[in-house]
Amino acid sequence: MTGTETTGTRTVRTDDAELAARQRAEELYATDRTCQLLGIALQDAGPGRATVRMRVAETMVNGHGTAHGGFLFLLADAAFAFACNTHGPATVAQGAQVTFLRPAEPGDELTAEAVERSRFGRSGVYDVTVRRPDGTVIAEFRGQSHTLGRPVRQPD
């Protein structure tokens, strides 16, 4: 089945799987206090994919005056978490690694886009690219997921 979804002034047709995946990501976001505290916003989600955004705050810089790598990892990990939980059962990180390619500066508006590469049984592999608005790649992240086989926690 298909439906419609209105985003701003634009209406797009989406199928049930897209709507269900987006709803699962939104439900997970509703209970993610870390993302909310840091201003990480869920921008988009679909089956096996998710996009999040974050502005680098002055409080997120290291001694070199650039974004601390931990915050960049966290942004990519958030996109990974939303993407791997779009299928239904609760799914967690089994492992992850990041490669920092360029520094991010305070005030940079960063986007992390996660894409599922493979899923087999309870395991999955997801790639996440962190970019500036001009497309400059800041970091590449690869996460391995493990599905727990229970529902995602619902908001209170």
C-alpha positions in Angstrom: 0.0 0.0 0.0 1.0 3.6 -0.5 0.3 6.7 1.4 1.2 10.4 1.4 3.3 12.4 3.8 3.5 16.2 3.9 6.8 17.8 4.6 6.6 21.6 4.7 4.9 22.5 1.4 5.8 19.2 -0.3 3.7 16.1 -0.4 5.4 12.8 -1.3 4.0 9.3 -1.8 5.5 6.7 0.5 4.8 3.0 1.0 3.9 1.3 4.2 7.5 0.1 4.8 8.9 3.6 4.5 6.2 5.0 6.9 6.8 2.1 9.4 10.6 2.6 9.3 10.3 6.3 9.9 7.9 5.8 12.8 10.3 3.3 14.4 13.2 5.8 14.1 11.0 8.6 15.6 9.9 6.4 18.5 13.6 5.6 19.3 14.5 9.3 19.0 11.7 10.2 21.5 13.6 8.2 24.2 17.1 9.3 23.2 18.0 11.9 25.8 21.6 12.2 24.6 20.6 13.3 21.1 18.0 15.7 22.5 20.5 17.2 24.9 23.2 17.7 22.2 20.7 19.1 19.6 21.1 16.1 17.3 17.9 16.1 15.1 16.5 13.1 13.2 16.0 14.4 9.6 15.0 11.4 7.7 14.6 7.6 8.0 13.6 4.7 5.9 14.2 0.9 5.9 17.9 0.5 6.7 18.8 4.2 6.5 18.7 7.4 8.6 20.0 10.9 8.4 20.7 13.1 11.5 22.0 16.7 11.9 24.0 18.5 14.5 25.5 22.0 14.9 29.0 21.9 16.5 28.7 24.0 19.6 31.6 25.9 21.3 31.3 23.4 24.2 32.1 20.5 21.8 35.7 21.6 20.9 38.9 20.1 22.0 42.2 21.8 22.9 43.0 22.4 19.2 39.8 24.4 18.8 38.1 21.8 16.5 35.2 19.5 17.2 36.2 16.7 19.6 36.2 13.4 17.8 33.9 11.9 20.5 31.1 14.2 19.3 31.7 13.3 15.7 31.6 9.6 16.6 28.4 10.2 18.6 26.7 11.9 15.7 27.6 9.0 13.3 26.6 6.5 15.9 23.2 8.1 16.3 22.5 7.8 12.6 23.7 4.2 12.7 21.3 3.5 15.7 18.3 5.0 14.0 19.1 3.2 10.7 19.5 -0.3 12.2 16.4 0.1 14.3 14.1 0.8 11.3 13.4 -2.9 10.8 11.5 -3.4 14.1 13.2 -5.4 16.8 15.7 -3.6 19.1 19.1 -3.5 17.6 22.3 -2.4 19.2 25.9 -1.8 18.2 28.2 -4.8 18.3 31.2 -2.8 17.1 32.1 0.4 15.3 35.0 2.3 13.9 35.5 5.8 12.6 38.0 7.5 10.3 38.3 11.3 10.8 39.2 12.9 7.5 38.9 16.6 8.2 38.4 18.8 11.3 35.0 20.3 12.0 34.8 23.8 13.4 32.5 25.4 15.9 29.3 26.5 14.1 29.6 23.8 11.5 26.2 22.2 10.7 27.0 18.5 10.2 24.8 15.8 8.6 25.4 12.1 9.2 23.8 9.7 6.7 23.7 6.0 7.6 23.1 3.3 5.0 22.6 -0.4 5.5 25.2 -2.4 3.6 24.3 -6.0 4.7 22.0 -7.8 7.1 22.0 -11.5 7.8 20.3 -13.2 10.7 20.8 -10.9 13.7 23.9 -9.1 12.3 24.1 -6.0 10.1 26.8 -3.7 8.7 26.1 0.0 8.2 28.2 2.8 6.7 27.8 6.4 7.9 29.2 9.5 6.2 29.5 12.8 8.1 29.4 15.9 5.9 29.3 19.7 5.9 26.4 21.3 3.9 28.8 21.8 1.0 29.3 18.0 0.8 32.8 18.0 2.3 33.3 14.7 4.1 34.4 15.1 7.7 34.4 11.4 8.8 33.5 7.9 7.7 32.1 5.4 10.2 31.3 1.7 9.9 29.0 0.0 12.5 28.2 -3.6 13.1 24.8 -4.3 14.6 23.2 -7.1 16.6 19.5 -7.6 16.8 18.2 -8.4 20.3 14.9 -9.8 19.3 12.8 -7.7 21.6 10.8 -4.5 20.8 12.4 -1.1 21.0 11.6 0.7 24.3 8.5 2.9 24.0 8.4 6.5 25.2 6.9 7.1 28.7 
